[in-house]
Amino acid sequence: MTSQLIKGPTPWQRRIIRAMILIGAGCMMFFLYSLLRRSVVGYKPLYFLLISTFVFTLFKIIFEWYHYWSIKVPELPNTSKNYSVDIFTTFCAGEPYDMIVDTLTAIQAITYPHKTFLCDEADDAYLKGVCEKLGIVHITRQVKIDAKAGNINNALRSSSGELCVILDPDHRPQPNMLDPIVGHFDDLGVGFVQIVQAYHNQNTGWVAKGASQQTYQFYGPMMMCMNSYGTVQAIGANCTFRRSALDSIGGHAAGLAEDMHTAMQLHAKGWRSVYVPAVVTHGLVPATMSAYFKQQLKWSRGVFELMLTSYIKLFNKFDLRQKLHYGLMPLFYMSGFVFLFNFLIPIVSLLASVYPLKMDFSQFVIISTPFITSVILVRHYVQRWVMDEQERGFHVIGGLLLIGTWWVFITGFIYTLIRKNVPYIPTPKDLSEEKNLKINLPNVIVLVLSVSAIWYGLINDRNPFTFLMAGMAGLNCLFMTFMILAAEQFKLRRIARKLTYLNGLQALIKELKGRFWIFRRKLYSGVRSLSLMLTVLTICVCIYFSMDNTGTAYDYPLYNKQYELANGYPLDVKTKLNEAVPAASLAIRSLNPNAFLSTKGVIYSKGSFWYKNTYPLTKKIILKDINEVRNAGINTIKIYGPNVYDNSILEAARTNSIKVHYSFWMPDPKTFLTESDKWTDLSSAILETVEKLKDSQEITSWNIGNYPFQLLDKYYSGSDLVKARSLYVAWLKQLVQKIKTSDPRRTITVDALSCTSLTATVTLFHQQIPAINAFGLILPNSASVQILNKVLDVPYFFSSAYPTVFENGQYPAGGIFYANWQDQEAASTVAFDGLKDKWGRIKPFFASISRIWKGHVPDHDVPAIKILRPAVTTDIGSKLTYAALIFRQNKWDLTKPEEKGLTFDWYMVRTDQWGNALSMKKIGSGTKTEVTIPSDHQYFRLYLVAFNDKNNSTSDLTTLNTPLIN
């Protein structure tokens, strides 16, 4: 390290810092706004705990950024005045002789004229001799009050220097120590000058390294910024005071945090302070866990004491920035409670199967990434102004050590409240043996609780949200394990030295660490150079994914293709398939299927696309749903897999004697010819799942879902189309045969879309792949039902049908799976095809279907509703009023302002160009609502839901404009 002053930021660098902070503040506000929405509130106790930790962290980051806004390095003044200087250091019984002797020798080597005082609390005879030999004034006292402050004040009464330097006994000064300091006292308003505290033992071990890392940002850019705010703080060691300033407050202020207390008193008296970023001393940082904990307990107890006493008394004497500084600085030690909450949240979540947020994982990533990126890049950019190259980086060990000190901070706070004193004991400087398990007991308890919660949570309810919470608890386990290992590091080193076969491994690790150090120095340098650009780029990427985050949603059953079908494709398919395959003999017949006649089914797709689902799906919810399925008279569910929820769904089905139709969703065939490896991998995944689940008795059949064969002509034509169809049939045939070989007991079904190519498709499959036991017909709308007015000469059932496709409520007695159990909303998809709405309320046709199937769903008693649109043009920016119509007494009628027993909620639904619902936002309640017409109103729909207190609902979905009729 060097005593050369670091240069302050240039005007351009200062603009970059401020731009990054402003961008980061915007990202922070967006992150907080997203988390404070009522719609994301999960289990309230955990939610409020989580929000409290976020809010505290945000304030902590704001405080840090506040201290990066105006980084300033004072000019080194030239002075011709010679000040009389007294240098004080202290000694307490038990401190190492060699340490204090080295320090005293180094003090005497300082070139600036000075007088040295040793404030010896032990009145040590050996040190008296050392002082006499070195020409140092030895001072002791009989009445030992006010700890270190009292010791210094006792010496002040025997000294007369204009400037007083306070050095800790472990800080060895360089000969030029006073050169960058004394000139600042030419300004008569300056009360003290603080310089950097640097350490020469920071590589002793993890504790020393971590404790050092916690100071790098503070002694670098943060203290430099305090120069601009007039809040430079005395840090106990390496601080030079004007004697008259100390005299004005009655000497060094007492307390466990005597340095901060002294600075508060001096600032309250109007004295100014200066920070000089020069490394002119090197001290000892705590190297053992017990020493570190003792130091942190002393500081936290002392700082909390100042917050509750001196800060209140001196508040009106501080200027605004000093009020902020001394009011917020102690909150650092409140982080102990925040870390405790962070430990408790995943533990409680795993044990109780409750979750703090109702937010899909992908959305959380999008809202948090810009903020996290800003925090990281701002911190890395301002590391231009730390003291040394090795002080740059992520400071991981310092962060881990801070987290593991949570209980010490809490203890300091509790001691303050109950007025329990902590003795002022100098921080131990040696590496003596310790009983580390006892001092780490709180961390051991957190470790045991976290491991237990992980074990119980994963055994009890394996779902993605449990995995997420288990991951958080696992991180906490790693943090606690680090604290235990760090406390025992020196013992482990001694053991390792005895194991000679580890020498080669240790040498290799040392070499790799050296190479990695060089690599990350280059990486950090590049990141600092491009910080602003990287911040903006990250935000742009997140905005892009937030606006167009459908991703692969169209490849999953949650994507509701009925909207695409209703808009013309593929009911008017251009295929010539009917001409290529001989048609079966056709005859008029009823719409009742001829296979799976006893199946009264519903598609249960809640587990699909989990990382974009707003609501956590837990084992409790699945059990509740399947129990309601059975109560409704439904005897079979259709699920899509493989899925992380398979075990929970199959267990719930087994418990309720519900059969399972297990389906594999086929992706869109756009790249069928060009990416054949994907289809090979898909086939392997299907066969692996069949082999894994074939012993599950509740599974009654395997299903190949979706209709990629009928979509091939959307992407191919001519010879390519012929080739694609031929290859697909061959691929499907091989897959079906392998499934039969693996599980010959169960039936295999294949889905097909009810459209003009239906007959030719199922006939071809039936002829080419006789192992297919039946075909599942997909009925997306009433037009698809009309296709079935003619007989199919193959076994078939309805694999997916929305109740409204059957006119006049003529629901089949069996052989059908209704499109979905419940409406769903994910990050990029909204589906309205459920028997229940998104909130779990019963839709009108659910009761009718249940009655046919001898179920026990109560009769639906909410009348039909419609949205009455205004008979005006939907001009962009205009405000239009929409009203609810209700069907009563066999006619449509306007609703009253207050409809007894009914609640009306209005939602704006965003769609894509084909009318597929992408997102939904509540815009009002009541029988009327006012809508400001957006610029792209053709991509919006108005959704009205009416419901009562009996858990019944009905709805209407319409465009914003009233269609023109010629």
HELIX and SHEET records of a PDB file:
HELIX    1   1 PRO A   11  LEU A   35  1                                  25    
HELIX    2   2 ARG A   38  VAL A   40  5                                   3    
HELIX    3   3 LYS A   44  TYR A   66  1                                  23    
HELIX    4   4 TYR A   97  GLN A  108  1                                  12    
HELIX    5   5 ALA A  125  LEU A  134  1                                  10    
HELIX    6   6 ALA A  147  LEU A  156  1                                  10    
HELIX    7   7 VAL A  182  ASP A  186  5                                   5    
HELIX    8   8 TRP A  206  GLN A  217  1                                  12    
HELIX    9   9 PHE A  218  MET A  222  3                                   5    
HELIX   10  10 MET A  223  TYR A  229  1                                   7    
HELIX   11  11 ARG A  243  SER A  248  1                                   6    
HELIX   12  12 GLU A  258  ALA A  268  1                                  11    
HELIX   13  13 MET A  289  LEU A  308  1                                  20    
HELIX   14  14 SER A  310  LEU A  314  1                                   5    
HELIX   15  15 PHE A  315  LYS A  317  5                                   3    
HELIX   16  16 LEU A  320  LEU A  328  1                                   9    
HELIX   17  17 MET A  329  MET A  334  5                                   6    
HELIX   18  18 SER A  335  ALA A  352  1                                  18    
HELIX   19  19 PHE A  361  VAL A  382  1                                  22    
HELIX   20  20 GLN A  383  TRP A  385  5                                   3    
HELIX   21  21 GLU A  389  GLU A  391  5                                   3    
HELIX   22  22 VAL A  396  ILE A  403  1                                   8    
HELIX   23  23 TRP A  406  LEU A  417  1                                  12    
HELIX   24  24 ASN A  436  ILE A  439  1                                   4    
HELIX   25  25 LEU A  441  ASN A  460  1                                  20    
HELIX   26  26 PRO A  464  ALA A  487  1                                  24    
HELIX   27  27 GLN A  489  LYS A  498  1                                  10    
HELIX   28  28 THR A  500  LEU A  502  5                                   3    
HELIX   29  29 ASN A  503  SER A  529  1                                  27    
HELIX   30  30 SER A  531  MET A  547  1                                  17    
HELIX   31  31 ALA A  553  ASP A  555  5                                   3    
HELIX   32  32 GLN A  562  ALA A  566  1                                   5    
HELIX   33  33 LEU A  577  ALA A  580  1                                   4    
HELIX   34  34 TRP A  610  LYS A  612  5                                   3    
HELIX   35  35 LYS A  619  ASN A  631  1                                  13    
HELIX   36  36 ASP A  646  THR A  655  1                                  10    
HELIX   37  37 PRO A  669  THR A  671  5                                   3    
HELIX   38  38 SER A  676  LEU A  693  1                                  18    
HELIX   39  39 PRO A  708  LEU A  711  1                                   4    
HELIX   40  40 LEU A  712  LYS A  714  5                                   3    
HELIX   41  41 GLY A  718  SER A  742  1                                  25    
HELIX   42  42 LEU A  758  GLN A  768  1                                  11    
HELIX   43  43 SER A  782  GLN A  786  1                                   5    
HELIX   44  44 ILE A  787  ASN A  789  5                                   3    
HELIX   45  45 PRO A  803  VAL A  805  5                                   3    
HELIX   46  46 GLU A  807  GLY A  809  5                                   3    
HELIX   47  47 PRO A  844  ILE A  852  1                                   9    
HELIX   48  48 HIS A  937  TYR A  939  5                                   3    
SHEET    1   A 7 VAL A 137  ILE A 139  0                                        
SHEET    2   A 7 LYS A 115  ASP A 120  1                                        
SHEET    3   A 7 VAL A  85  PHE A  91  1                                        
SHEET    4   A 7 LEU A 163  LEU A 167  1                                        
SHEET    5   A 7 CYS A 239  ARG A 242 -1                                        
SHEET    6   A 7 VAL A 190  ILE A 195 -1                                        
SHEET    7   A 7 ARG A 272  VAL A 276  1                                        
SHEET    1   B 2 ARG A 172  PRO A 173  0                                        
SHEET    2   B 2 THR A 281  HIS A 282 -1                                        
SHEET    1   C 9 LYS A 600  ILE A 603  0                                        
SHEET    2   C 9 THR A 636  GLY A 641  1                                        
SHEET    3   C 9 LYS A 659  TRP A 665  1                                        
SHEET    4   C 9 ILE A 699  GLY A 705  1                                        
SHEET    5   C 9 THR A 747  LEU A 753  1                                        
SHEET    6   C 9 ALA A 774  LEU A 779  1                                        
SHEET    7   C 9 TYR A 796  ALA A 801  1                                        
SHEET    8   C 9 ILE A 816  TYR A 818  1                                        
SHEET    9   C 9 LYS A 600  ILE A 603  1                                        
SHEET    1   D 2 ASN A 820  GLN A 822  0                                        
SHEET    2   D 2 GLY A 834  LYS A 836  1                                        
SHEET    1   E 2 GLN A 824  GLU A 825  0                                        
SHEET    2   E 2 VAL A 830  ALA A 831 -1                                        
SHEET    1   F 3 ILE A 865  LEU A 868  0                                        
SHEET    2   F 3 LYS A 879  ARG A 888 -1                                        
SHEET    3   F 3 LYS A 891  LEU A 894 -1                                        
SHEET    1   G 3 ILE A 865  LEU A 868  0                                        
SHEET    2   G 3 LYS A 879  ARG A 888 -1                                        
SHEET    3   G 3 LYS A 928  THR A 932 -1                                        
SHEET    1   H 4 ALA A 917  SER A 925  0                                        
SHEET    2   H 4 THR A 903  THR A 911 -1                                        
SHEET    3   H 4 PHE A 940  PHE A 947 -1                                        
SHEET    4   H 4 SER A 953  THR A 959 -1                                        
END                                                                             
